[in-house]
Structures are given as structure tokens and as C-alpha cells.
Amino acid sequence: MTSSLDDLPLRDDLRGLTPYGAPQAPLPIALNVNENTHPVPDAVASDILDDIAVALRDVNRYPDREFTALREGFAQYLGHGLDASQIWAGNGSNEVLQHILQAFAGPGRTVFGFAPTYSMYPLLAQGTGARWVAGERQPDYTITPEEAVAQIEHVDPDVVLLCSPNNPTGTPLGLDVVEAVYAATRGVVVVDEAYQEFAPHDAPSALTLLEGRPRLAVSRTMSKAFSFAGARVGYLAADPAFIDALRLVRLPYHLSALTQAAAVAALRNSDVMLGMVEEIVAQRDRITATLEALGYTPHESWSNFVLFGGVADPKATWQRLYDQGVLIRDVGIPGHLRVTAGTEAETTAFLDALASIESAS
């Protein structure tokens, strides 16, 4: 006899929800979840394996609870005068965000973000018992400081999540918006910079705003630029007091010794690891130009993906690409689809498949 969720004493606020998850299928060209499709370079992989082998010798013991070496590595990588006391990390940036919501949101509190945005934000809010409120963007998905402040003041949230560049749209976010939002709220403000490495080199990071703003945090991930999605390592920078708040809710020894060793070694090789970024940006821009030539309307993207409109039937187009072995993402925005910028060969496969659909129409 099998049971269903309806038979269990599940929290009422979780009833009817579905778990997060993008479609997974064994297709040759998978460009649907914004991974870095380039593998870790062989020389770096060997270096990482050496460090994991050393860590494995002591795996019978608990890892460094404060992951000191890793925090020092992140501080050095980020620069901006940061030190280890201002760094936190977790199993992917999702866990880092969950720690924030566990500490600053929860039952009776409100989490706010400008929709459309990362689909995990409402799920993380609901998982901690908080109320999710979605704000609005301009038709081109941008946000002005004035509109942001008006919406923030109306909602009075406890936590504001700002995705910059935004997922799933790729839209950049001006630091003037971050400053205005911070000044307008009594709550914490999180700038999620998961895709920052793909932004123009002269684009300033919200890390430049941390000084004197103890309620501000800037989160990053190793999943994208570092080709480390399977390692699950995310991190943030904030005031040391903010970091202390996250210690109150984290699980003991939440980062394994093997994870710490792998991430430290990857950071040590950051120059090589980030060498793939320029190629990805080139393929992103190639996708944008070709989509325009095919009659679609790609949105400006500072990330490793492109959201494009002008799709008459997104579900049908998605299926026809799928039938040709190409997996992209229908993010639920009417008339739109999203594709990750992969290798040159993967990008060619996607563009050729899309062009063949157009010619067959």
C-alpha cells in the first residue's frame, strides 16, 4: 500500500507546492540550466585531485567547521579589501541564501524580489515559512531606483533579494538601485551576483557598496564561471556581524573536507578556470546576433545565457529543438525561451537546429 503527500501531516503552507527542478534528459546538447558546459581543464583537475587525496587521509575526522582556508581563498579572489571574517560559504549559493532566510526571514516575515527572477527565491522563502512577495519590472525587465523604492516602501520586507545580472532575463542592475533599496528598507538586502563574472569587465560589483552597510550581503557561486556546478559551492561577502548571524542557523560541519579541499584548489587556479569566461561571452553574443537575424528579440544579457522573445509557440519550439537533441529552457514567460551559451560546437548545434525550425515553418 502506497501513500501520498495528502496522507502525511505536512505543513499547510507547503501543500500544493512542487519541488524545484529543470527538465533532465540525456540529450547531446543540454543548454537549459546555465551550467558552464566547459569541463574543468585537465591540469586544474589534477591539482584538485591531489588536494582531495590529502584531505581524504583525514576524512575520519570532522572538517574545519569554520572552513578557514576556503574563506581566505574567497576573500583573496574577491579583493575589495575583504578578509575571511567577511566571507561565508555553503553547498551552493542556494544554501547560502537559505541560511540568510533562516536567520532573517521565517514565519511572520516577508521576502521580496522583482519578478521575473530566480525561481528558487519563492521556494526558499516558503521553505523557511516566510511570505514571498513579487515586485514588478519594466517591460524590458529593468528596474529604476524610484520604482524600486516605491515598491519596497509599500511592502516593507524583512529581506530583499536582488539578482544581478538577473536570472532568467540576464538584465543588469545598476548600483544606484541597490543603494536606493538599501536606504529604503529596514531589512537585509542580498545582491545575488551568481553571473557577475560574465558581465563587462568595467561593470562594478555590489561588493563596492559593502562598507558601512551592515545589512547588505553579496552572494556568488562557483557553479557558473568556475565550471563547479557539481561540486556545490556558493559563498557571500558581508559585514562580520552578518556572518555571525548565519552561524546561528548553519548545520554543524556543513561543508565537507573534500568540498573545502576541491574549492581551495580551484580558487588557487582561478586564472585558468576563468579563462573559459571570454569564450562563453563570445558565444553568448553570437547567439544574440544570430537570434536577431532569425527574427527573434533577444534581451540584453550580462550572464552566460540569453532570454529571447518573439517565439510564437514556446512549447512547440522547445519540443522541436528537443526532438533534434537540443535541450533549452521554457521559463514560463509568454513568448519566450532561454538558452545557455555553451561551447562553440554546442552553440552551433542550437543555432542550426533553430534555423532549421524556422525554414520548416
ZIGI-V896420 format. One record per residue. N is the residue number from 1. RES is the residue in one small letter. SS is DSSP state (hx for helix, st for strand, lp for the rest). PHI is phi in whole degrees, -180 to 180 (NA if undefined). BURIAL is + if it has 9 or more other ideal C-beta (glycine too) atoms within 8 Angstrom, else -. Layout:
BEGIN
n->N res->RES ss->SS phi->PHI burial->BURIAL
n->N res->RES ss->SS phi->PHI burial->BURIAL
END
This chain:
BEGIN
n->1 res->m ss->lp phi->NA burial->-
n->2 res->t ss->lp phi->-104 burial->-
n->3 res->s ss->lp phi->-114 burial->-
n->4 res->s ss->lp phi->-122 burial->-
n->5 res->l ss->hx phi->-58 burial->-
n->6 res->d ss->hx phi->-63 burial->-
n->7 res->d ss->hx phi->-86 burial->-
n->8 res->l ss->lp phi->-104 burial->-
n->9 res->p ss->lp phi->-79 burial->-
n->10 res->l ss->lp phi->-68 burial->-
n->11 res->r ss->lp phi->-54 burial->-
n->12 res->d ss->hx phi->-59 burial->-
n->13 res->d ss->hx phi->-74 burial->-
n->14 res->l ss->hx phi->-100 burial->+
n->15 res->r ss->lp phi->-67 burial->-
n->16 res->g ss->lp phi->88 burial->-
n->17 res->l ss->lp phi->-83 burial->-
n->18 res->t ss->lp phi->-119 burial->-
n->19 res->p ss->lp phi->-68 burial->-
n->20 res->y ss->lp phi->-65 burial->-
n->21 res->g ss->lp phi->171 burial->-
n->22 res->a ss->lp phi->-85 burial->-
n->23 res->p ss->lp phi->-57 burial->-
n->24 res->q ss->lp phi->-116 burial->-
n->25 res->a ss->lp phi->-152 burial->-
n->26 res->p ss->lp phi->-79 burial->-
n->27 res->l ss->lp phi->-94 burial->+
n->28 res->p ss->lp phi->-66 burial->-
n->29 res->i ss->st phi->-121 burial->+
n->30 res->a ss->st phi->-109 burial->+
n->31 res->l ss->lp phi->-128 burial->+
n->32 res->n ss->lp phi->-116 burial->+
n->33 res->v ss->lp phi->-124 burial->-
n->34 res->n ss->lp phi->60 burial->+
n->35 res->e ss->lp phi->-71 burial->+
n->36 res->n ss->lp phi->-85 burial->+
n->37 res->t ss->lp phi->-81 burial->+
n->38 res->h ss->lp phi->-81 burial->-
n->39 res->p ss->lp phi->-70 burial->-
n->40 res->v ss->lp phi->-61 burial->+
n->41 res->p ss->lp phi->-55 burial->+
n->42 res->d ss->hx phi->-56 burial->-
n->43 res->a ss->hx phi->-63 burial->-
n->44 res->v ss->hx phi->-70 burial->+
n->45 res->a ss->hx phi->-59 burial->+
n->46 res->s ss->hx phi->-65 burial->-
n->47 res->d ss->hx phi->-64 burial->+
n->48 res->i ss->hx phi->-63 burial->+
n->49 res->l ss->hx phi->-62 burial->-
n->50 res->d ss->hx phi->-62 burial->+
n->51 res->d ss->hx phi->-69 burial->+
n->52 res->i ss->hx phi->-65 burial->+
n->53 res->a ss->hx phi->-61 burial->-
n->54 res->v ss->hx phi->-65 burial->-
n->55 res->a ss->hx phi->-64 burial->+
n->56 res->l ss->hx phi->-64 burial->-
n->57 res->r ss->lp phi->-65 burial->-
n->58 res->d ss->lp phi->-113 burial->-
n->59 res->v ss->lp phi->-72 burial->-
n->60 res->n ss->lp phi->-73 burial->-
n->61 res->r ss->lp phi->-103 burial->-
n->62 res->y ss->lp phi->-64 burial->-
n->63 res->p ss->lp phi->-75 burial->+
n->64 res->d ss->lp phi->-61 burial->-
n->65 res->r ss->lp phi->-61 burial->-
n->66 res->e ss->lp phi->-96 burial->-
n->67 res->f ss->lp phi->35 burial->+
n->68 res->t ss->hx phi->-61 burial->-
n->69 res->a ss->hx phi->-62 burial->+
n->70 res->l ss->hx phi->-68 burial->+
n->71 res->r ss->hx phi->-64 burial->+
n->72 res->e ss->hx phi->-64 burial->+
n->73 res->g ss->hx phi->-65 burial->+
n->74 res->f ss->hx phi->-66 burial->+
n->75 res->a ss->hx phi->-61 burial->+
n->76 res->q ss->hx phi->-66 burial->-
n->77 res->y ss->hx phi->-65 burial->-
n->78 res->l ss->hx phi->-73 burial->+
n->79 res->g ss->lp phi->71 burial->-
n->80 res->h ss->lp phi->57 burial->+
n->81 res->g ss->lp phi->72 burial->-
n->82 res->l ss->lp phi->-76 burial->+
n->83 res->d ss->lp phi->-129 burial->-
n->84 res->a ss->hx phi->-59 burial->-
n->85 res->s ss->hx phi->-68 burial->-
n->86 res->q ss->hx phi->-104 burial->+
n->87 res->i ss->st phi->-117 burial->+
n->88 res->w ss->st phi->-133 burial->+
n->89 res->a ss->st phi->-148 burial->+
n->90 res->g ss->st phi->-158 burial->+
n->91 res->n ss->lp phi->-79 burial->+
n->92 res->g ss->lp phi->86 burial->+
n->93 res->s ss->hx phi->-66 burial->+
n->94 res->n ss->hx phi->-62 burial->+
n->95 res->e ss->hx phi->-68 burial->+
n->96 res->v ss->hx phi->-61 burial->+
n->97 res->l ss->hx phi->-65 burial->+
n->98 res->q ss->hx phi->-63 burial->+
n->99 res->h ss->hx phi->-58 burial->+
n->100 res->i ss->hx phi->-61 burial->+
n->101 res->l ss->hx phi->-71 burial->+
n->102 res->q ss->hx phi->-64 burial->+
n->103 res->a ss->hx phi->-83 burial->+
n->104 res->f ss->hx phi->-119 burial->+
n->105 res->a ss->lp phi->-113 burial->+
n->106 res->g ss->lp phi->94 burial->+
n->107 res->p ss->lp phi->-56 burial->-
n->108 res->g ss->lp phi->82 burial->-
n->109 res->r ss->lp phi->-117 burial->+
n->110 res->t ss->st phi->-123 burial->+
n->111 res->v ss->st phi->-114 burial->+
n->112 res->f ss->st phi->-125 burial->+
n->113 res->g ss->st phi->-153 burial->+
n->114 res->f ss->st phi->-94 burial->+
n->115 res->a ss->st phi->-87 burial->-
n->116 res->p ss->lp phi->-75 burial->+
n->117 res->t ss->lp phi->-150 burial->+
n->118 res->y ss->lp phi->-57 burial->+
n->119 res->s ss->lp phi->-70 burial->+
n->120 res->m ss->hx phi->-78 burial->+
n->121 res->y ss->hx phi->-56 burial->+
n->122 res->p ss->hx phi->-64 burial->+
n->123 res->l ss->hx phi->-68 burial->+
n->124 res->l ss->hx phi->-65 burial->+
n->125 res->a ss->hx phi->-63 burial->+
n->126 res->q ss->hx phi->-64 burial->+
n->127 res->g ss->hx phi->-64 burial->+
n->128 res->t ss->lp phi->-95 burial->+
n->129 res->g ss->lp phi->85 burial->+
n->130 res->a ss->lp phi->-88 burial->+
n->131 res->r ss->st phi->-95 burial->-
n->132 res->w ss->st phi->-96 burial->+
n->133 res->v ss->st phi->-124 burial->+
n->134 res->a ss->st phi->-99 burial->+
n->135 res->g ss->st phi->-86 burial->+
n->136 res->e ss->st phi->-119 burial->-
n->137 res->r ss->lp phi->-114 burial->+
n->138 res->q ss->lp phi->-66 burial->-
n->139 res->p ss->lp phi->-56 burial->-
n->140 res->d ss->lp phi->-92 burial->-
n->141 res->y ss->lp phi->75 burial->+
n->142 res->t ss->lp phi->-81 burial->-
n->143 res->i ss->lp phi->-135 burial->+
n->144 res->t ss->lp phi->-97 burial->-
n->145 res->p ss->hx phi->-57 burial->+
n->146 res->e ss->hx phi->-65 burial->-
n->147 res->e ss->hx phi->-66 burial->+
n->148 res->a ss->hx phi->-61 burial->+
n->149 res->v ss->hx phi->-63 burial->+
n->150 res->a ss->hx phi->-60 burial->-
n->151 res->q ss->hx phi->-71 burial->+
n->152 res->i ss->hx phi->-63 burial->+
n->153 res->e ss->hx phi->-65 burial->-
n->154 res->h ss->hx phi->-71 burial->-
n->155 res->v ss->hx phi->-87 burial->+
n->156 res->d ss->lp phi->54 burial->-
n->157 res->p ss->lp phi->-77 burial->+
n->158 res->d ss->lp phi->-88 burial->+
n->159 res->v ss->st phi->-137 burial->+
n->160 res->v ss->st phi->-116 burial->+
n->161 res->l ss->st phi->-109 burial->+
n->162 res->l ss->st phi->-116 burial->+
n->163 res->c ss->st phi->-90 burial->+
n->164 res->s ss->lp phi->-144 burial->+
n->165 res->p ss->lp phi->-62 burial->+
n->166 res->n ss->lp phi->-79 burial->+
n->167 res->n ss->lp phi->-110 burial->+
n->168 res->p ss->lp phi->-104 burial->+
n->169 res->t ss->lp phi->-97 burial->+
n->170 res->g ss->lp phi->81 burial->+
n->171 res->t ss->lp phi->-70 burial->+
n->172 res->p ss->lp phi->-70 burial->+
n->173 res->l ss->lp phi->-127 burial->+
n->174 res->g ss->lp phi->-69 burial->-
n->175 res->l ss->hx phi->-65 burial->+
n->176 res->d ss->hx phi->-66 burial->-
n->177 res->v ss->hx phi->-69 burial->+
n->178 res->v ss->hx phi->-61 burial->+
n->179 res->e ss->hx phi->-61 burial->+
n->180 res->a ss->hx phi->-67 burial->+
n->181 res->v ss->hx phi->-64 burial->+
n->182 res->y ss->hx phi->-60 burial->+
n->183 res->a ss->hx phi->-69 burial->-
n->184 res->a ss->hx phi->-90 burial->+
n->185 res->t ss->lp phi->-121 burial->+
n->186 res->r ss->lp phi->-90 burial->-
n->187 res->g ss->lp phi->-87 burial->+
n->188 res->v ss->st phi->-87 burial->+
n->189 res->v ss->st phi->-121 burial->+
n->190 res->v ss->st phi->-116 burial->+
n->191 res->v ss->st phi->-101 burial->+
n->192 res->d ss->st phi->-90 burial->+
n->193 res->e ss->lp phi->-103 burial->+
n->194 res->a ss->lp phi->-58 burial->+
n->195 res->y ss->lp phi->-113 burial->+
n->196 res->q ss->hx phi->-59 burial->+
n->197 res->e ss->hx phi->-64 burial->-
n->198 res->f ss->hx phi->-92 burial->+
n->199 res->a ss->lp phi->-75 burial->+
n->200 res->p ss->lp phi->-55 burial->-
n->201 res->h ss->lp phi->-59 burial->-
n->202 res->d ss->lp phi->-92 burial->-
n->203 res->a ss->lp phi->-79 burial->+
n->204 res->p ss->lp phi->-70 burial->-
n->205 res->s ss->lp phi->-90 burial->+
n->206 res->a ss->hx phi->-65 burial->+
n->207 res->l ss->hx phi->-58 burial->+
n->208 res->t ss->hx phi->-70 burial->-
n->209 res->l ss->hx phi->-100 burial->+
n->210 res->l ss->lp phi->-66 burial->+
n->211 res->e ss->lp phi->-57 burial->-
n->212 res->g ss->lp phi->79 burial->-
n->213 res->r ss->lp phi->-126 burial->+
n->214 res->p ss->lp phi->-69 burial->-
n->215 res->r ss->lp phi->-95 burial->+
n->216 res->l ss->st phi->-103 burial->+
n->217 res->a ss->st phi->-133 burial->+
n->218 res->v ss->st phi->-122 burial->+
n->219 res->s ss->st phi->-101 burial->+
n->220 res->r ss->st phi->-138 burial->+
n->221 res->t ss->st phi->-146 burial->+
n->222 res->m ss->lp phi->-95 burial->+
n->223 res->s ss->lp phi->-70 burial->+
n->224 res->k ss->lp phi->-96 burial->+
n->225 res->a ss->lp phi->-62 burial->+
n->226 res->f ss->lp phi->-90 burial->+
n->227 res->s ss->lp phi->56 burial->+
n->228 res->f ss->lp phi->-120 burial->+
n->229 res->a ss->hx phi->-57 burial->+
n->230 res->g ss->hx phi->-75 burial->-
n->231 res->a ss->hx phi->-83 burial->+
n->232 res->r ss->lp phi->59 burial->+
n->233 res->v ss->lp phi->-137 burial->+
n->234 res->g ss->st phi->-124 burial->+
n->235 res->y ss->st phi->-158 burial->+
n->236 res->l ss->st phi->-147 burial->+
n->237 res->a ss->st phi->-123 burial->+
n->238 res->a ss->st phi->-165 burial->+
n->239 res->d ss->lp phi->-62 burial->+
n->240 res->p ss->hx phi->-54 burial->-
n->241 res->a ss->hx phi->-66 burial->-
n->242 res->f ss->hx phi->-62 burial->+
n->243 res->i ss->hx phi->-61 burial->+
n->244 res->d ss->hx phi->-60 burial->-
n->245 res->a ss->hx phi->-63 burial->+
n->246 res->l ss->hx phi->-72 burial->+
n->247 res->r ss->hx phi->-62 burial->-
n->248 res->l ss->lp phi->-69 burial->-
n->249 res->v ss->lp phi->-118 burial->-
n->250 res->r ss->lp phi->-71 burial->+
n->251 res->l ss->lp phi->-75 burial->-
n->252 res->p ss->lp phi->-61 burial->-
n->253 res->y ss->lp phi->53 burial->-
n->254 res->h ss->lp phi->-73 burial->-
n->255 res->l ss->lp phi->-108 burial->+
n->256 res->s ss->lp phi->-64 burial->-
n->257 res->a ss->hx phi->-62 burial->+
n->258 res->l ss->hx phi->-70 burial->+
n->259 res->t ss->hx phi->-63 burial->+
n->260 res->q ss->hx phi->-60 burial->+
n->261 res->a ss->hx phi->-64 burial->+
n->262 res->a ss->hx phi->-63 burial->+
n->263 res->a ss->hx phi->-69 burial->+
n->264 res->v ss->hx phi->-61 burial->+
n->265 res->a ss->hx phi->-66 burial->+
n->266 res->a ss->hx phi->-64 burial->+
n->267 res->l ss->hx phi->-64 burial->+
n->268 res->r ss->hx phi->-63 burial->-
n->269 res->n ss->lp phi->-108 burial->+
n->270 res->s ss->hx phi->-60 burial->+
n->271 res->d ss->hx phi->-61 burial->-
n->272 res->v ss->hx phi->-70 burial->+
n->273 res->m ss->hx phi->-60 burial->+
n->274 res->l ss->lp phi->-82 burial->+
n->275 res->g ss->hx phi->-63 burial->+
n->276 res->m ss->hx phi->-78 burial->+
n->277 res->v ss->hx phi->-61 burial->+
n->278 res->e ss->hx phi->-62 burial->-
n->279 res->e ss->hx phi->-65 burial->+
n->280 res->i ss->hx phi->-64 burial->+
n->281 res->v ss->hx phi->-61 burial->+
n->282 res->a ss->hx phi->-63 burial->-
n->283 res->q ss->hx phi->-70 burial->+
n->284 res->r ss->hx phi->-59 burial->+
n->285 res->d ss->hx phi->-68 burial->-
n->286 res->r ss->hx phi->-65 burial->+
n->287 res->i ss->hx phi->-60 burial->+
n->288 res->t ss->hx phi->-58 burial->+
n->289 res->a ss->hx phi->-64 burial->-
n->290 res->t ss->hx phi->-71 burial->+
n->291 res->l ss->hx phi->-60 burial->+
n->292 res->e ss->hx phi->-61 burial->+
n->293 res->a ss->hx phi->-64 burial->-
n->294 res->l ss->lp phi->-83 burial->+
n->295 res->g ss->lp phi->96 burial->-
n->296 res->y ss->lp phi->-89 burial->+
n->297 res->t ss->st phi->-123 burial->-
n->298 res->p ss->st phi->-70 burial->+
n->299 res->h ss->lp phi->-91 burial->+
n->300 res->e ss->lp phi->-55 burial->-
n->301 res->s ss->lp phi->-133 burial->+
n->302 res->w ss->lp phi->-107 burial->+
n->303 res->s ss->lp phi->-119 burial->+
n->304 res->n ss->lp phi->-104 burial->+
n->305 res->f ss->st phi->-147 burial->+
n->306 res->v ss->st phi->-133 burial->+
n->307 res->l ss->st phi->-93 burial->+
n->308 res->f ss->st phi->-131 burial->+
n->309 res->g ss->st phi->-102 burial->+
n->310 res->g ss->lp phi->79 burial->-
n->311 res->v ss->lp phi->-94 burial->+
n->312 res->a ss->lp phi->-61 burial->-
n->313 res->d ss->lp phi->-138 burial->-
n->314 res->p ss->hx phi->-55 burial->+
n->315 res->k ss->hx phi->-64 burial->-
n->316 res->a ss->hx phi->-68 burial->-
n->317 res->t ss->hx phi->-64 burial->+
n->318 res->w ss->hx phi->-58 burial->+
n->319 res->q ss->hx phi->-67 burial->-
n->320 res->r ss->hx phi->-69 burial->+
n->321 res->l ss->hx phi->-67 burial->+
n->322 res->y ss->hx phi->-57 burial->+
n->323 res->d ss->hx phi->-65 burial->-
n->324 res->q ss->lp phi->-97 burial->-
n->325 res->g ss->lp phi->86 burial->+
n->326 res->v ss->st phi->-119 burial->+
n->327 res->l ss->st phi->-109 burial->+
n->328 res->i ss->lp phi->-121 burial->+
n->329 res->r ss->st phi->-123 burial->+
n->330 res->d ss->lp phi->-95 burial->+
n->331 res->v ss->lp phi->-91 burial->+
n->332 res->g ss->lp phi->87 burial->-
n->333 res->i ss->lp phi->-88 burial->+
n->334 res->p ss->lp phi->-52 burial->-
n->335 res->g ss->lp phi->75 burial->-
n->336 res->h ss->lp phi->-130 burial->+
n->337 res->l ss->st phi->-139 burial->+
n->338 res->r ss->st phi->-129 burial->+
n->339 res->v ss->st phi->-132 burial->+
n->340 res->t ss->st phi->-82 burial->+
n->341 res->a ss->lp phi->-78 burial->+
n->342 res->g ss->lp phi->-102 burial->+
n->343 res->t ss->lp phi->-70 burial->+
n->344 res->e ss->hx phi->-59 burial->-
n->345 res->a ss->hx phi->-67 burial->-
n->346 res->e ss->hx phi->-66 burial->+
n->347 res->t ss->hx phi->-63 burial->+
n->348 res->t ss->hx phi->-61 burial->-
n->349 res->a ss->hx phi->-61 burial->+
n->350 res->f ss->hx phi->-65 burial->+
n->351 res->l ss->hx phi->-65 burial->+
n->352 res->d ss->hx phi->-65 burial->-
n->353 res->a ss->hx phi->-64 burial->+
n->354 res->l ss->hx phi->-66 burial->+
n->355 res->a ss->hx phi->-63 burial->+
n->356 res->s ss->hx phi->-68 burial->+
n->357 res->i ss->hx phi->-67 burial->+
n->358 res->e ss->hx phi->-61 burial->+
n->359 res->s ss->hx phi->-69 burial->-
n->360 res->a ss->hx phi->-85 burial->-
n->361 res->s ss->lp phi->-76 burial->-
END
